[in-house]
């Protein structure tokens, strides 16, 4: 073995002497091993947080659980995202997020675990991908692990990665797309990017798939993605523009193929498109789930808002900090914004293609566009939507903290560190104060210790390295104490229904930051008469104790519930047995108004149950004439009665017409408090059973 001769510097050796061979491991391998160990520990802890006690939430969102069950029974239902295996109507979203659940049910059988585990796995993968992205863009293992930890411990992330709404898959796909965009501007050892257009095409395909998970929300990241490549891309400007066109084509192909097939498929041989008023996927995409969310004009939505309306909370720049929404996402939001500005300042003198600054532009653009949209949108808005902000906040905190540490000997870095920590602990103090019963002792230590840590960090430039590191660690632990407590509480609490929230109940909570109890005021009624239009119901949001999957039934004598707009029905064993009797003789064992009401019965029996009117009960599917034909043909056995819903914004009255017709024409019985009409037993003109 030979040694390379190098000039000696202040060593006393002659320049011609060979350099000694250093048998100690170099810092890079040590750092790499520490990072890998830290990453394994982070992912293991994240998996425990997201998977432990997962089945306690039962079916979680019965609406999507029933569609996953249907997709496991019928490939047609799988493709369209139908609510039932007989394909009467689809869910009001594109179906990609349902597919992993349906495949898990097909492989492992119907259970709470097979429904919810795919989301938990998506959460672990999202944390891993974000960690890898931040490390590549900063070269800092500490920044990468911090970003991953912040994402994992964000309360709304701990909620949605344990829940079966589409948001979990949406976040994973968008984080993967961000990784691909940054790879498209990352220069290799020779100073060039290998095949940037391929990385951009991959990013576009991932955004297109995200569209198939949650429609137009996926496109909120596109301004940031395009800006980053235009500013930091290696090729010439015209070539960069051409590459962006390729990426746009990739989005259209990856997200548009399913839309094109559904739009061209004859309506008579496919399920009705839930959430639309004219059986159109384009109407659903651009209307109810599209621009209607911005303007508040969502035909068929229950209640409705309008700008600043009461149903979904006040709009404005403070929305993300208000009510229950703040506890979902706002803990590190001030710090992320401060560190974004500081990071751009620290990287101001670098070249146009600097990767760290490109990452700041990407995550900052993601945060600003998505955050402003959520703050100002007048249509349907739920607190859990804010999970889409979590990766951007986490990345900005990780990258910004690394830049502050690199520049810690400057007055600017000292000021940024102190202000970021102070803003974080004050925010935590205010958020923790909204729930007087949840760890009431925590808020004062967080504030006091955090302020002291901020004061110490103000003198960061004059501290020895070990003292500086200790102060930074103390500040970090204090800053994460609040969201960690919320995240652990969220993971330990079962959640069911369509509007879950992370953390404990807070003062001023409610959908969209509105009044407690739901849109429209106390109790959640949407301006409907007493007993109608209840937005919340038994089991909605959080459960006081472990939830039992409805398919396991209840002991005889324990009444089930008919369900409602946002919570699934909970049939008793007696009612379930009644519905299962002669099930093979009917296309649908029962029909019920609203998808959530129908979902519980379907999950209990594992037989198709028709969801009249779709999610809100306001879709014209089926019409009264169509329903009458189904009954005449003997395709539906029972009709299950329940409370009506609140008024809809221009939606169909078909469901109320059907309910009235059934009540007039067919005999009913009450089973554990639930009214059931036998559609094979019409009432004669004399009042008896015909």
BANU-723153 format. One record per residue (C-alpha): x, y, z. Coordinates in steps of 0.001 Angstrom, whole numbers, plus 500000, padded with zeros to 6 digits. Each point is the difference from the previous one (the first is absolute). Example, Ala and Ser with C-alpha at 12.3 -4.5 7.8 and 13.67 -1.06 7.14 Angstrom:
[site [512300; 495500; 507800]];
[site [501370; 503440; 499340]];
end
This chain:
[site [500000; 500000; 500000]];
[site [501307; 503454; 499130]];
[site [499391; 503351; 501609]];
[site [499501; 503242; 498130]];
[site [502643; 502671; 500535]];
[site [498470; 503327; 501022]];
[site [501540; 503237; 501209]];
[site [500149; 500223; 503753]];
[site [498652; 503076; 501740]];
[site [501526; 500981; 503364]];
[site [500841; 496388; 500846]];
[site [503767; 500153; 499998]];
[site [500238; 497370; 497272]];
[site [501803; 500493; 496730]];
[site [497711; 500541; 497004]];
[site [501305; 496813; 498440]];
[site [499089; 497858; 503007]];
[site [496953; 497825; 499368]];
[site [496901; 500916; 501932]];
[site [499259; 497590; 502822]];
[site [497120; 497619; 499514]];
[site [497166; 500866; 502331]];
[site [498608; 496742; 501311]];
[site [497139; 501720; 501891]];
[site [496634; 500113; 498219]];
[site [499342; 503237; 498183]];
[site [497285; 502343; 501245]];
[site [497806; 499323; 496969]];
[site [499530; 496261; 500672]];
[site [499342; 500717; 503689]];
[site [497469; 502627; 499056]];
[site [498406; 497650; 497490]];
[site [499646; 497245; 502583]];
[site [498517; 502399; 502530]];
[site [497532; 501232; 497418]];
[site [498929; 496488; 499055]];
[site [499521; 499080; 503654]];
[site [498065; 503196; 500578]];
[site [497858; 499359; 496932]];
[site [499191; 496448; 501091]];
[site [499059; 501277; 503454]];
[site [497841; 502769; 498514]];
[site [498148; 497670; 497627]];
[site [499519; 497378; 502699]];
[site [498569; 502576; 502401]];
[site [497767; 501371; 497236]];
[site [498726; 496525; 499217]];
[site [499167; 499421; 503661]];
[site [498199; 503336; 500227]];
[site [497953; 499359; 496867]];
[site [499312; 496261; 500411]];
[site [499591; 499482; 503746]];
[site [496351; 499374; 500922]];
[site [498975; 500806; 496440]];
[site [496896; 497810; 500011]];
[site [498513; 501914; 502953]];
[site [498467; 502409; 497478]];
[site [497798; 497303; 498529]];
[site [499027; 500913; 496461]];
[site [501207; 503617; 500510]];
[site [498309; 501688; 497016]];
[site [497274; 497479; 499145]];
[site [499405; 501781; 496693]];
[site [503385; 498936; 498631]];
[site [500117; 496702; 501896]];
[site [496812; 498846; 498290]];
[site [501424; 500975; 496610]];
[site [503170; 498018; 500756]];
[site [497850; 496994; 500943]];
[site [498069; 500398; 496746]];
[site [503223; 500222; 497995]];
[site [501240; 496793; 501593]];
[site [496893; 498202; 498716]];
[site [499672; 501496; 496522]];
[site [502687; 501155; 497609]];
[site [497469; 502371; 498423]];
[site [499382; 501575; 503407]];
[site [503777; 500069; 500523]];
[site [500601; 501915; 496773]];
[site [497223; 502556; 500441]];
[site [500186; 500358; 503772]];
[site [496437; 498869; 500526]];
[site [498333; 500161; 503395]];
[site [498633; 496479; 499573]];
[site [500933; 496905; 498034]];
[site [496798; 500258; 497949]];
[site [501256; 503354; 498693]];
[site [497104; 502346; 500690]];
[site [502129; 503128; 500643]];
[site [503652; 500953; 500526]];
[site [501628; 501877; 502846]];
[site [500404; 503729; 499370]];
[site [503733; 499713; 499262]];
[site [502213; 498401; 497417]];
[site [500826; 496478; 501218]];
[site [503788; 499635; 500226]];
[site [500064; 500263; 503809]];
[site [497433; 497202; 500197]];
[site [502051; 497559; 497980]];
[site [502656; 499114; 502627]];
[site [497241; 499441; 502569]];
[site [497930; 497882; 497642]];
[site [503020; 497873; 499101]];
[site [500846; 499556; 503687]];
[site [496426; 498869; 500699]];
[site [500107; 497637; 497033]];
[site [503262; 498494; 501258]];
[site [499456; 499956; 503766]];
[site [496249; 500167; 500447]];
[site [497779; 502781; 501248]];
[site [501216; 501484; 503266]];
[site [500834; 503342; 501520]];
[site [503701; 499192; 499667]];
[site [499863; 499213; 496270]];
[site [498108; 503264; 499434]];
[site [502300; 502264; 502034]];
[site [503473; 498452; 499693]];
[site [500620; 501281; 496427]];
[site [499717; 503578; 501276]];
[site [502427; 499343; 502855]];
[site [502489; 498495; 497559]];
[site [499584; 503055; 497762]];
[site [500858; 502164; 503010]];
[site [503221; 498141; 500742]];
[site [500985; 500216; 496326]];
[site [499254; 503731; 499930]];
[site [502255; 500590; 503008]];
[site [502767; 497963; 498353]];
[site [499701; 501831; 496682]];
[site [499989; 503419; 501638]];
[site [503079; 499067; 502019]];
[site [501798; 498824; 496868]];
[site [499013; 503161; 498112]];
[site [501232; 502385; 502682]];
[site [503283; 498117; 500371]];
[site [500693; 500127; 496258]];
[site [499276; 503719; 499825]];
[site [501950; 501065; 503104]];
[site [502584; 497272; 500545]];
[site [499061; 500184; 503672]];
[site [498901; 496783; 501739]];
[site [498755; 502038; 502958]];
[site [497788; 502174; 497813]];
[site [498582; 496899; 498303]];
[site [499159; 498215; 503247]];
[site [498512; 503162; 501491]];
[site [497751; 500466; 496976]];
[site [498864; 496381; 500169]];
[site [499296; 500252; 503722]];
[site [497987; 503200; 499589]];
[site [497842; 498379; 497313]];
[site [499469; 496840; 502041]];
[site [499023; 501977; 503115]];
[site [497688; 502501; 498336]];
[site [496641; 499271; 501656]];
[site [497949; 500047; 496806]];
[site [502507; 497616; 498399]];
[site [499646; 497611; 502939]];
[site [496262; 500179; 499368]];
[site [499843; 499586; 496234]];
[site [502659; 497300; 499756]];
[site [497794; 497959; 502339]];
[site [496793; 500766; 498101]];
[site [498564; 498938; 496665]];
[site [499326; 503316; 498278]];
[site [501855; 500658; 496706]];
[site [502378; 502524; 501602]];
[site [502593; 497424; 501073]];
[site [500703; 498824; 496460]];
[site [499798; 503581; 498713]];
[site [502787; 501104; 502350]];
[site [502214; 497027; 499167]];
[site [499709; 500582; 496253]];
[site [500661; 503730; 500279]];
[site [503094; 499470; 502166]];
[site [501261; 497501; 497420]];
[site [499316; 502555; 497248]];
[site [501972; 502648; 501917]];
[site [502926; 497581; 500247]];
[site [499890; 499479; 496230]];
[site [499897; 503754; 499277]];
[site [503053; 500621; 502160]];
[site [501817; 497104; 498323]];
[site [499305; 501765; 496695]];
[site [502073; 502997; 501156]];
[site [502645; 498126; 501987]];
[site [503379; 500051; 498318]];
[site [502226; 496942; 500060]];
[site [503739; 499850; 500687]];
[site [500718; 501371; 496535]];
[site [497737; 503002; 500563]];
[site [497204; 498819; 497716]];
[site [496623; 498373; 500562]];
[site [499501; 496591; 498496]];
[site [496726; 499859; 498065]];
[site [498122; 502843; 501769]];
[site [497008; 499577; 497705]];
[site [499533; 496444; 501241]];
[site [499844; 501177; 503589]];
[site [497538; 502721; 499037]];
[site [497855; 497493; 498130]];
[site [500008; 497786; 503090]];
[site [498987; 502960; 502159]];
[site [497154; 500757; 497607]];
[site [498826; 496391; 500051]];
[site [499985; 500004; 503810]];
[site [497954; 503208; 500088]];
[site [497613; 498445; 497485]];
[site [499574; 496988; 502261]];
[site [499472; 502365; 502935]];
[site [497170; 501527; 497979]];
[site [498426; 496540; 499795]];
[site [500219; 499879; 503795]];
[site [498441; 503389; 500821]];
[site [499387; 501878; 496788]];
[site [500905; 503694; 499617]];
[site [501619; 500368; 503426]];
[site [502987; 498154; 498565]];
[site [500675; 502901; 497631]];
[site [500638; 502550; 502762]];
[site [503690; 499032; 500010]];
[site [500473; 500608; 496275]];
[site [500874; 503728; 500187]];
[site [502852; 499213; 502389]];
[site [501223; 497072; 497909]];
[site [500005; 502045; 496784]];
[site [501702; 502972; 501692]];
[site [502803; 497843; 501358]];
[site [500845; 498477; 496634]];
[site [499790; 503332; 498189]];
[site [502281; 501663; 502551]];
[site [502446; 497205; 500824]];
[site [499892; 497623; 497047]];
[site [503317; 499315; 498262]];
[site [498988; 500197; 496300]];
[site [499405; 503211; 498082]];
[site [496707; 501844; 500489]];
[site [498272; 498720; 496861]];
[site [500993; 496452; 500831]];
[site [498692; 500421; 503534]];
[site [496678; 501156; 498602]];
[site [499921; 496983; 497714]];
[site [500700; 497684; 502912]];
[site [497121; 501549; 501936]];
[site [497719; 499297; 497051]];
[site [501103; 496365; 500146]];
[site [499187; 499969; 503708]];
[site [496568; 501479; 499263]];
[site [499368; 497259; 497459]];
[site [501013; 497447; 502599]];
[site [497453; 501468; 502417]];
[site [497267; 499796; 497376]];
[site [500808; 496395; 499140]];
[site [500365; 498761; 503573]];
[site [496947; 501818; 501293]];
[site [497830; 500228; 496911]];
[site [499790; 496426; 498754]];
[site [497497; 498975; 502661]];
[site [497927; 503159; 499534]];
[site [499893; 499461; 496237]];
[site [498892; 496383; 500337]];
[site [497241; 500868; 502470]];
[site [498789; 502960; 497965]];
[site [499857; 497914; 496811]];
[site [498497; 496901; 501651]];
[site [496247; 499672; 499289]];
[site [498170; 501286; 503070]];
[site [497501; 497160; 499805]];
[site [502661; 497380; 500708]];
[site [501970; 501675; 502774]];
[site [499140; 501302; 503473]];
[site [498718; 503529; 500480]];
[site [502783; 502518; 500725]];
[site [499421; 500941; 503634]];
[site [500272; 503679; 500883]];
[site [498830; 501169; 496569]];
[site [496512; 501059; 499002]];
[site [500269; 498869; 496374]];
[site [501913; 496726; 500262]];
[site [503244; 501602; 498794]];
[site [503518; 499527; 501311]];
[site [500999; 503349; 498475]];
[site [497209; 501709; 501919]];
[site [501205; 498359; 503192]];
[site [503618; 500967; 499312]];
[site [499428; 503616; 499063]];
[site [496907; 500703; 502099]];
[site [499284; 498307; 503318]];
[site [503634; 498930; 500551]];
[site [501563; 502791; 497982]];
[site [499385; 503699; 499661]];
[site [496891; 499722; 502147]];
[site [502303; 499422; 502961]];
[site [501525; 503416; 499350]];
[site [496818; 501969; 499375]];
[site [497639; 498126; 502307]];
[site [497587; 499286; 497133]];
[site [499838; 496207; 500276]];
[site [496822; 498637; 498512]];
[site [498690; 497118; 502052]];
[site [502031; 500828; 503110]];
[site [498112; 499964; 503263]];
[site [499753; 503392; 501700]];
[site [502405; 502043; 497946]];
[site [502194; 502829; 501035]];
[site [500719; 502855; 497692]];
[site [502780; 502451; 500743]];
[site [500514; 500240; 503729]];
[site [496834; 498011; 500558]];
[site [499303; 498212; 503255]];
[site [500066; 496451; 498727]];
[site [503732; 499587; 499543]];
[site [501432; 502703; 502211]];
[site [501237; 503498; 499348]];
[site [502455; 500342; 497159]];
[site [503148; 502090; 500333]];
[site [503701; 499855; 500681]];
[site [499443; 498938; 503604]];
[site [497926; 496952; 499117]];
[site [502832; 497509; 500397]];
[site [500537; 501161; 503586]];
[site [496317; 500192; 500978]];
[site [497800; 497599; 501942]];
[site [500841; 496349; 499660]];
[site [501985; 500579; 496805]];
[site [502947; 501482; 501868]];
[site [500568; 496826; 501980]];
[site [500174; 497986; 496793]];
[site [502813; 501842; 498255]];
[site [500967; 503419; 501411]];
[site [502604; 498946; 502599]];
[site [503051; 500591; 497786]];
[site [498389; 502120; 497298]];
[site [501478; 503322; 501266]];
[site [503436; 498434; 500253]];
[site [499718; 498583; 496480]];
[site [499172; 503423; 498558]];
[site [502812; 501690; 501942]];
[site [502508; 497352; 498953]];
[site [498856; 500229; 496379]];
[site [500822; 503708; 499879]];
[site [503250; 499467; 501896]];
[site [501016; 497107; 497778]];
[site [499509; 502075; 496856]];
[site [502133; 502730; 501590]];
[site [502791; 497603; 500950]];
[site [500073; 498538; 496461]];
[site [499725; 503349; 498194]];
[site [503573; 499974; 498730]];
[site [499951; 496498; 498570]];
[site [499691; 499111; 496348]];
[site [496698; 499798; 498163]];
[site [499955; 496219; 500090]];
[site [500767; 499635; 503716]];
[site [498114; 496943; 501211]];
[site [499328; 501153; 503546]];
[site [498414; 503226; 498806]];
[site [497993; 498033; 497444]];
[site [498673; 497847; 502828]];
[site [499055; 503118; 501972]];
[site [498107; 501347; 496997]];
[site [498216; 496699; 499492]];
[site [498873; 499435; 503586]];
[site [499353; 503702; 500553]];
[site [497883; 500246; 496862]];
[site [498140; 496834; 501002]];
[site [499273; 501456; 503449]];
[site [498949; 503451; 498821]];
[site [497725; 498952; 497126]];
[site [498322; 497168; 501895]];
[site [499773; 501974; 503236]];
[site [498463; 503046; 498330]];
[site [497528; 497809; 498142]];
[site [498874; 498325; 503209]];
[site [499803; 503357; 501760]];
[site [497857; 501711; 497385]];
[site [497864; 497238; 498465]];
[site [496294; 500608; 500643]];
[site [498722; 496499; 499294]];
[site [500140; 496769; 501955]];
[site [503092; 499978; 502205]];
[site [500947; 497464; 502655]];
[site [502800; 500329; 502535]];
[site [501655; 496781; 498831]];
[site [500684; 501518; 496558]];
[site [502966; 501711; 501657]];
[site [501995; 496761; 499903]];
[site [501015; 501167; 496516]];
[site [502020; 502773; 501674]];
[site [501919; 497669; 502306]];
[site [502798; 498918; 497584]];
[site [500765; 503597; 499021]];
[site [500121; 501209; 503608]];
[site [502174; 497052; 501009]];
[site [502445; 500496; 497127]];
[site [500323; 503741; 500604]];
[site [500664; 499436; 503699]];
[site [502688; 497415; 499226]];
[site [501715; 501976; 497242]];
[site [499700; 503320; 501825]];
[site [501389; 498586; 503231]];
[site [502993; 498581; 498123]];
[site [500726; 503361; 498364]];
[site [499718; 501812; 503324]];
[site [502447; 497542; 501538]];
[site [502441; 500445; 497112]];
[site [499877; 503801; 500481]];
[site [499781; 499947; 503791]];
[site [503004; 502277; 500390]];
[site [498090; 502867; 498384]];
[site [497640; 502407; 501710]];
[site [497279; 499246; 497428]];
[site [499986; 496286; 500838]];
[site [499865; 500712; 503730]];
[site [497005; 502257; 499505]];
[site [498209; 497527; 497756]];
[site [500557; 497153; 502452]];
[site [498706; 502016; 502937]];
[site [496947; 501365; 498179]];
[site [499077; 496607; 498510]];
[site [500089; 498249; 503359]];
[site [498152; 502835; 501755]];
[site [497268; 500040; 497354]];
[site [499651; 496234; 500225]];
[site [499659; 499787; 503776]];
[site [497574; 502922; 500145]];
[site [497877; 498285; 497342]];
[site [500144; 496759; 501979]];
[site [499022; 501837; 503193]];
[site [496912; 501427; 498298]];
[site [498999; 496721; 498323]];
[site [500420; 497939; 503163]];
[site [497851; 502530; 501848]];
[site [497016; 499239; 497782]];
[site [499467; 496652; 501710]];
[site [499945; 500560; 503745]];
[site [499606; 496286; 500777]];
[site [502924; 498744; 497906]];
[site [503355; 500044; 501820]];
[site [499296; 503383; 501642]];
[site [503480; 499983; 501553]];
[site [501830; 499825; 496657]];
[site [499450; 503465; 498566]];
[site [501913; 501945; 502666]];
[site [503191; 497876; 499912]];
[site [499938; 500221; 496202]];
[site [499750; 503768; 500161]];
[site [502531; 500586; 502765]];
[site [502630; 497523; 498813]];
[site [499459; 501033; 496408]];
[site [500472; 503692; 500708]];
[site [503163; 499242; 501990]];
[site [501288; 497867; 497122]];
[site [499237; 502846; 497584]];
[site [501978; 502421; 502149]];
[site [502953; 497617; 500065]];
[site [499809; 499544; 496226]];
[site [500136; 503767; 499580]];
[site [503625; 499655; 501108]];
[site [500653; 496925; 497894]];
[site [503023; 501560; 498302]];
[site [501867; 500293; 503298]];
[site [499250; 496511; 501322]];
[site [502455; 497074; 499768]];
[site [498873; 497376; 497538]];
[site [498809; 497536; 502637]];
[site [498116; 502663; 501916]];
[site [498425; 501221; 496767]];
[site [498954; 496465; 499113]];
[site [498503; 499473; 503452]];
[site [498024; 503252; 499741]];
[site [498751; 499038; 496541]];
[site [498956; 496559; 501241]];
[site [498124; 501525; 502937]];
[site [498230; 502423; 497668]];
[site [499097; 497147; 497660]];
[site [498542; 497829; 502766]];
[site [497965; 502919; 501314]];
[site [498740; 500942; 496539]];
[site [498856; 496439; 499278]];
[site [498437; 499338; 503415]];
[site [496585; 501393; 499077]];
[site [499514; 498315; 496605]];
[site [501450; 496747; 501362]];
[site [497461; 499974; 502833]];
[site [497196; 500663; 497526]];
[site [501285; 497333; 497607]];
[site [500223; 497339; 502713]];
[site [496521; 500898; 501255]];
[site [498696; 499791; 496445]];
[site [501535; 496564; 499443]];
[site [498581; 498771; 503317]];
[site [496460; 501182; 499215]];
[site [497704; 498116; 497605]];
[site [498527; 502153; 497227]];
[site [496965; 499306; 497848]];
[site [497806; 502000; 497663]];
[site [500661; 502303; 497096]];
[site [501445; 503014; 501835]];
[site [502678; 498783; 502444]];
[site [502279; 502404; 501812]];
[site [503325; 499504; 501731]];
[site [500628; 500669; 503650]];
[site [497620; 500624; 502884]];
[site [496757; 501945; 499808]];
[site [500711; 503726; 500016]];
[site [497993; 503134; 500658]];
[site [498547; 501396; 496802]];
[site [500432; 496712; 498182]];
[site [497793; 498876; 497156]];
[site [500253; 499291; 496295]];
[site [502056; 502609; 498288]];
[site [500594; 501772; 503239]];
[site [496321; 500748; 500288]];
[site [497781; 499713; 503046]];
[site [500308; 496928; 502135]];
[site [497723; 497224; 498914]];
[site [500238; 500597; 496308]];
[site [498952; 502383; 497275]];
[site [497097; 502212; 500586]];
[site [500244; 500343; 503730]];
[site [499725; 498018; 503207]];
[site [499043; 496407; 499540]];
[site [501095; 499977; 496411]];
[site [496585; 500542; 498393]];
[site [500181; 501539; 496565]];
[site [497035; 502278; 500436]];
[site [497684; 496988; 499934]];
[site [497130; 499270; 502361]];
[site [500830; 498167; 503224]];
[site [500908; 496414; 499283]];
[site [501015; 500704; 496441]];
[site [503279; 500909; 498425]];
[site [502134; 499023; 502945]];
[site [503573; 500399; 498868]];
[site [501487; 498021; 502835]];
[site [498754; 496917; 501700]];
[site [500973; 497083; 502171]];
[site [503531; 498988; 499281]];
[site [500833; 503052; 497937]];
[site [503563; 501273; 500295]];
[site [501489; 498395; 503102]];
[site [498837; 497081; 502060]];
[site [500243; 499861; 503762]];
[site [501249; 496445; 499854]];
[site [500975; 497181; 497639]];
[site [497781; 499643; 496971]];
[site [498762; 496642; 498800]];
[site [499814; 499432; 496266]];
[site [496299; 500002; 499153]];
[site [500298; 496697; 498144]];
[site [500613; 498303; 503316]];
[site [496543; 501039; 501038]];
[site [498623; 500781; 503407]];
[site [498498; 497879; 502673]];
[site [496265; 499351; 499625]];
[site [498010; 502769; 501508]];
[site [502580; 502686; 499324]];
[site [498467; 502353; 497524]];
[site [501868; 501028; 496942]];
[site [499802; 503406; 498413]];
[site [498571; 500991; 496630]];
[site [503065; 502070; 499221]];
[site [500073; 503534; 498703]];
[site [501736; 502386; 497683]];
[site [503442; 499640; 501575]];
[site [499896; 496800; 502028]];
[site [499311; 496460; 498870]];
[site [497101; 497901; 501171]];
[site [500630; 497434; 502737]];
[site [497580; 497123; 499498]];
[site [499300; 497545; 502797]];
[site [500477; 496274; 499574]];
[site [496231; 499555; 499611]];
[site [499732; 502585; 497241]];
[site [503087; 498635; 498250]];
[site [498522; 496483; 500008]];
[site [496760; 501368; 498591]];
[site [501796; 501691; 497111]];
[site [502077; 496904; 499239]];
[site [496954; 497757; 499699]];
[site [499476; 498953; 496364]];
[site [502697; 502486; 498964]];
[site [500888; 497947; 496932]];
[site [496540; 500658; 498543]];
[site [500537; 503756; 499719]];
[site [502419; 502354; 498261]];
[site [499935; 502260; 503059]];
[site [499014; 498654; 503402]];
[site [498880; 503493; 500969]];
[site [499953; 503647; 499033]];
[site [500547; 503010; 502257]];
[site [500232; 503739; 499464]];
[site [503598; 501207; 500094]];
[site [503223; 498086; 499563]];
[site [500999; 499936; 503647]];
[site [496652; 498610; 501074]];
[site [500259; 497271; 497361]];
[site [503682; 499321; 500752]];
[site [499557; 498540; 503479]];
[site [497391; 497504; 498828]];
[site [502195; 498988; 497072]];
[site [503069; 499517; 502166]];
[site [497989; 497940; 502499]];
[site [498474; 497698; 497398]];
[site [502704; 500194; 497289]];
[site [497096; 500206; 497562]];
[site [499180; 502924; 497657]];
[site [497907; 502788; 501539]];
[site [498802; 502784; 497701]];
[site [501013; 503500; 501124]];
[site [497109; 502150; 498800]];
[site [501153; 503491; 499105]];
[site [503688; 499322; 500589]];
[site [501958; 501527; 502877]];
[site [497719; 502949; 500686]];
[site [496785; 498300; 498927]];
[site [499714; 502796; 497430]];
[site [501071; 498271; 496784]];
[site [497214; 498990; 497562]];
[site [500963; 496335; 500229]];
[site [497772; 498171; 499683]];
[site [496995; 502036; 498941]];
[site [496631; 499039; 501420]];
[site [499077; 498300; 496718]];
[site [503221; 497990; 499970]];
[site [499537; 498963; 503621]];
[site [496432; 498935; 499316]];
[site [501244; 497851; 497127]];
[site [502629; 498373; 502223]];
[site [497294; 499161; 502533]];
[site [497660; 498651; 497337]];
[site [502798; 497796; 498670]];
[site [500634; 498641; 503503]];
[site [503601; 501284; 500176]];
[site [499798; 501705; 503431]];
[site [498771; 498204; 503125]];
[site [499815; 502701; 502695]];
[site [499951; 503765; 500344]];
[site [501551; 501300; 503215]];
[site [498520; 503202; 501348]];
[site [501869; 502736; 501866]];
[site [500179; 503723; 500659]];
[site [500021; 502258; 496994]];
[site [502913; 502247; 499223]];
[site [500162; 503733; 499928]];
[site [499216; 502108; 496940]];
[site [502349; 499647; 497075]];
[site [501265; 502628; 497611]];
[site [497969; 499280; 496903]];
[site [500239; 496229; 500387]];
[site [497403; 497435; 499024]];
[site [496931; 499204; 502118]];
[site [499881; 496444; 498656]];
[site [500983; 498437; 503330]];
[site [497169; 501695; 501891]];
[site [497544; 499030; 497264]];
[site [501125; 496385; 500246]];
[site [499739; 500001; 503795]];
[site [496479; 501435; 499857]];
[site [498909; 497476; 497361]];
[site [501354; 497078; 502010]];
[site [498299; 501183; 503200]];
[site [496655; 500189; 498208]];
[site [500216; 496682; 498170]];
[site [501778; 497448; 502193]];
[site [499683; 498385; 503391]];
[site [502578; 500864; 502608]];
[site [501398; 498520; 503170]];
[site [502332; 501360; 502644]];
[site [503140; 498043; 500808]];
[site [502097; 501350; 502861]];
[site [498722; 503501; 499398]];
[site [500486; 499906; 496223]];
[site [496997; 500192; 497652]];
[site [500210; 497412; 497239]];
[site [497618; 499784; 497055]];
[site [499568; 496672; 498228]];
[site [499830; 500862; 496308]];
[site [498510; 496590; 499258]];
[site [496948; 500772; 502204]];
[site [497952; 502862; 498532]];
[site [497079; 501386; 501961]];
[site [496588; 499337; 498393]];
[site [497424; 502701; 499493]];
[site [498140; 498736; 503091]];
[site [503044; 500508; 502182]];
[site [501149; 496394; 500238]];
[site [502946; 498275; 498380]];
[site [499237; 499189; 496387]];
end
